[in-house]
Amino acid sequence: MKAALDAFRARGLSPKKSFGQNFLVDAKLAARVADLAMAEGGTVVEIGAGLGALTEPLLERAARVVAIERDRDLCPILREAFADPLQRGTLVLLEADAKTVDLGALAAEGPAPRVVAGNLPYQITGPILQAVTRVADRIDRAVLMVQAEVADRLAAAPGTAAYGALTVFVTAAFIVRRELKVAPGAFFPRPAVASAVVTLVPRRPPLAVENDAFRAVVKAAFAQRRKKLKNAWSKIAPPAELARRAERAGIDLDKRGETLSVEQFARFASEN
């Protein structure tokens, strides 16, 4: 990690604000995250290798690491710093955007257990979480460093201010565990907010299948949080049909979306 950071500075590079780059530089923390991700061998798909702070301890634990990095200025530094594992084939460096690659397919190329891990840039945390959720049935867990506020949302219970559409989509597919608090000093440059590490363990089976109907009812329920469901869902179905579906799903349309559990959203979405 130090060699990569020195090479980064020697090239006159600086963190890209457009990429939301806050590089992890705390080696002890990186080791703790790697322990959560992969203590027994297997395959890790790392989202955003950065300067390799997490890549290094992951390689010490996993049989295979696929490191995704979209910054073309960082890839040469990573290739130099990790030349040996790249040559051995225990590390694959993929210059790509993690939002668009098939994380499940990358994980399937190596032995089980299959894990997704990474330090997520704040401004694309939502799309990355969506990408991880799409492959919940093909991985064994995900260990992600996110903004502390996002961790609060992921672990939120119905009826709380932090509970929202993101909570519903992620907890439909995963059991969420808050693992570590991370201070700003663990990063270069220091972010303005604290971070946290969460572990996502796939539910077998999931609480809900994320299809078009499920997405539509969840997004509509939280589009304007203060609206009662009978108004928030007014475009989902005519009033009479809405009332029939809600009654069959055991939902009070005078409640707000933030009061519903994932299972209630799933029941309503499945009614037709």
C-alpha positions in Angstrom: 0.0 0.0 0.0 2.8 2.5 0.9 4.6 1.8 -2.4 1.4 2.5 -4.3 0.8 5.7 -2.5 4.4 6.8 -3.1 4.0 6.0 -6.8 0.7 7.9 -6.9 2.4 11.0 -5.5 5.5 10.6 -7.6 3.4 10.7 -10.7 2.0 14.0 -9.6 -1.5 12.6 -9.2 -4.2 13.7 -6.8 -7.5 12.1 -5.8 -10.3 12.8 -8.3 -13.3 14.5 -6.8 -15.3 13.5 -9.9 -14.7 9.8 -8.9 -15.3 10.5 -5.2 -11.9 9.1 -4.4 -11.1 8.8 -0.7 -8.4 6.1 -0.5 -8.2 3.8 2.4 -4.8 4.1 4.0 -5.3 2.4 7.4 -3.6 -1.0 7.1 -5.1 -2.3 10.4 -8.6 -1.4 9.3 -8.0 -3.0 5.9 -6.9 -6.2 7.6 -10.1 -6.2 9.7 -12.3 -5.7 6.6 -10.4 -8.5 4.8 -11.1 -10.8 7.7 -14.8 -10.1 7.5 -14.7 -10.6 3.8 -12.6 -13.7 3.4 -11.0 -15.7 6.2 -11.3 -19.2 4.6 -10.1 -18.9 1.0 -12.3 -18.5 -2.0 -13.0 -15.7 -4.4 -13.4 -11.9 -3.8 -14.6 -9.4 -6.3 -13.2 -6.0 -5.0 -15.1 -2.9 -6.0 -12.7 0.0 -6.4 -9.2 -1.2 -5.8 -7.9 2.4 -5.4 -4.3 2.1 -4.2 -4.6 -1.5 -3.1 -5.0 -1.0 0.6 -7.7 -3.7 0.8 -6.4 -5.7 -2.2 -3.2 -6.6 -0.3 -4.9 -8.3 2.8 -7.5 -9.9 0.6 -4.8 -11.6 -1.4 -3.4 -13.0 1.8 -6.7 -14.7 2.6 -8.5 -15.5 -0.7 -7.6 -18.0 -3.4 -8.5 -15.4 -6.1 -9.2 -11.7 -6.1 -10.8 -9.8 -9.0 -10.0 -6.1 -8.4 -12.2 -3.6 -10.4 -10.8 -0.1 -10.9 -12.2 2.4 -13.4 -9.5 5.1 -12.9 -7.0 4.5 -15.8 -4.4 6.5 -13.9 -4.4 4.0 -11.0 -4.3 0.8 -13.0 -0.6 1.1 -14.0 0.3 1.7 -10.3 -1.7 -1.4 -9.2 -0.1 -3.5 -11.9 3.4 -2.5 -10.7 2.5 -2.9 -7.0 0.9 -6.3 -7.5 3.0 -7.7 -10.4 3.6 -11.1 -8.7 0.0 -12.1 -7.9 -1.0 -10.8 -11.3 1.6 -13.1 -12.9 0.5 -16.0 -10.7 -3.1 -15.5 -11.6 -4.3 -15.1 -8.0 -5.2 -11.5 -8.9 -7.1 -10.2 -11.9 -7.2 -6.4 -12.4 -10.2 -5.3 -14.4 -10.3 -1.7 -15.7 -14.1 -1.2 -15.7 -17.0 0.5 -14.1 -18.3 -1.7 -11.2 -21.9 -0.4 -11.8 -22.0 -2.0 -15.2 -20.1 -5.3 -14.9 -21.7 -8.6 -13.9 -20.3 -9.0 -10.4 -21.9 -12.5 -10.1 -20.2 -13.7 -13.2 -16.8 -12.5 -12.0 -17.3 -14.2 -8.7 -18.3 -17.4 -10.4 -14.9 -17.6 -12.1 -13.2 -18.7 -8.9 -13.8 -21.1 -6.0 -16.4 -20.7 -3.3 -17.1 -18.9 -1.0 -17.8 -16.0 -3.3 -17.7 -12.5 -1.8 -18.0 -8.9 -3.0 -16.0 -6.3 -1.0 -15.0 -2.7 -1.4 -14.8 0.8 -0.2 -17.6 2.5 -2.1 -17.4 6.1 -3.3 -20.1 8.1 -1.7 -21.8 9.5 -4.8 -22.3 6.1 -6.4 -23.1 4.0 -3.4 -26.8 3.6 -4.4 -26.1 2.2 -7.9 -23.4 -0.1 -6.5 -25.7 -1.5 -3.9 -28.3 -2.1 -6.6 -25.6 -4.0 -8.6 -24.8 -6.1 -5.5 -28.4 -6.8 -4.8 -28.9 -8.1 -8.3 -26.3 -10.8 -7.7 -27.4 -11.8 -4.1 -28.3 -15.3 -5.3 -24.8 -15.8 -6.7 -22.6 -14.7 -3.8 -22.2 -15.8 -0.2 -21.8 -12.3 1.3 -20.8 -8.7 0.6 -18.6 -6.6 2.9 -18.8 -3.0 2.1 -17.5 0.3 3.5 -20.1 3.0 3.1 -21.0 6.4 4.5 -22.2 6.0 8.1 -25.6 7.6 7.1 -26.0 4.9 4.4 -25.2 2.2 7.0 -28.0 3.6 9.2 -30.4 3.5 6.3 -29.5 -0.1 5.5 -30.1 -1.3 9.1 -33.2 0.9 9.7 -36.5 -0.5 11.0 -39.9 0.3 9.6 -41.3 3.5 11.1 -38.0 5.2 11.6 -36.7 8.3 9.7 -33.8 6.3 8.1 -36.1 3.7 6.7 -36.6 4.1 3.0 -36.6 2.5 -0.5 -32.9 1.6 -0.2 -33.6 -0.2 3.0 -36.4 -2.2 1.5 -34.5 -3.2 -1.7 -31.4 -4.3 0.2 -33.1 -6.0 3.1 -35.4 -7.9 0.8 -32.2 -9.7 -0.5 -29.8 -9.5 2.5 -29.5 -9.7 6.3 -27.6 -6.5 7.1 -25.0 -6.5 9.9 -23.2 -3.3 11.0 -19.6 -4.4 11.8 -17.2 -1.4 12.2 -17.2 2.3 12.7 -14.6 4.1 10.5 -13.2 7.5 11.4 -12.4 10.0 8.6 -8.7 9.7 9.4 -8.6 6.2 7.8 -8.8 7.8 4.4 -6.7 10.1 2.1 -8.0 12.7 1.7 -10.1 12.8 4.9 -13.8 12.8 4.0 -16.1 15.2 5.9 -18.2 12.4 7.3 -17.7 9.1 9.1 -18.0 5.7 7.5 -19.0 2.2 8.5 -18.5 -1.3 7.4 -21.5 -3.5 6.8 -21.8 -7.2 6.0 -24.7 -8.3 3.7 -25.6 -12.0 4.0 -28.0 -13.2 1.3 -31.4 -14.5 2.4 -32.2 -17.9 1.1 -34.9 -17.4 -0.1 -35.2 -13.6 -0.4 -38.1 -11.8 1.4 -39.2 -10.5 -2.0 -38.3 -10.9 -5.6 -37.2 -7.5 -7.0 -39.3 -7.4 -10.2 -41.0 -4.5 -11.9 -44.1 -4.6 -9.7 -42.1 -4.7 -6.5 -39.9 -1.8 -7.6 -42.9 0.3 -8.6 -44.8 0.0 -5.3 -41.7 0.6 -3.2 -40.6 3.7 -5.2 -44.1 5.2 -5.3 -44.5 4.7 -1.5 -41.3 6.7 -0.7 -41.4 9.3 -3.6 -43.3 11.6 -1.2 -42.8 10.2 2.3 -45.6 12.3 3.9 -48.3 11.0 1.6 -50.6 8.3 2.7 -50.5 5.1 0.7 -53.9 5.6 -0.9 -52.4 8.8 -2.5 -48.9 7.6 -3.0 -50.2 4.5 -4.9 -52.9 6.3 -6.8 -51.1 5.7 -10.1 -50.5 2.0 -9.3 -54.2 1.1 -9.7 -57.7 2.6 -9.7 -59.2 3.3 -6.1 -61.4 0.2 -6.0 -58.6 -2.2 -7.2 -56.1 -0.5 -4.8 -58.5 -1.0 -1.9 -59.0 -4.7 -2.9 -55.3 -5.4 -3.2 -54.5 -3.6 0.1 -57.1 -5.6 2.0 -55.8 -8.9 0.6 -52.3 -7.9 1.6 -53.3 -6.7 5.0 -52.3 -3.1 4.5 -54.0 0.0 5.8 -54.0 2.6 3.0 -54.2 5.4 5.5 -50.7 4.5 6.7 -47.5 5.9 5.1 -45.0 3.8 3.2 -42.4 4.1 5.9 -44.5 1.9 8.2 -44.6 -1.1 5.9 -42.3 -4.1 6.3 -40.5 -5.7 3.3 -43.0 -8.6 3.5 -46.0 -6.2 3.3 -44.5 -4.5 0.2 -44.0 -8.0 -1.3 -47.5 -9.1 -0.6 -49.1 -6.0 -2.1 -46.8 -6.2 -5.2 -47.9 -9.8 -5.8 -51.6 -9.0 -5.7 -53.3 -8.5 -9.1 
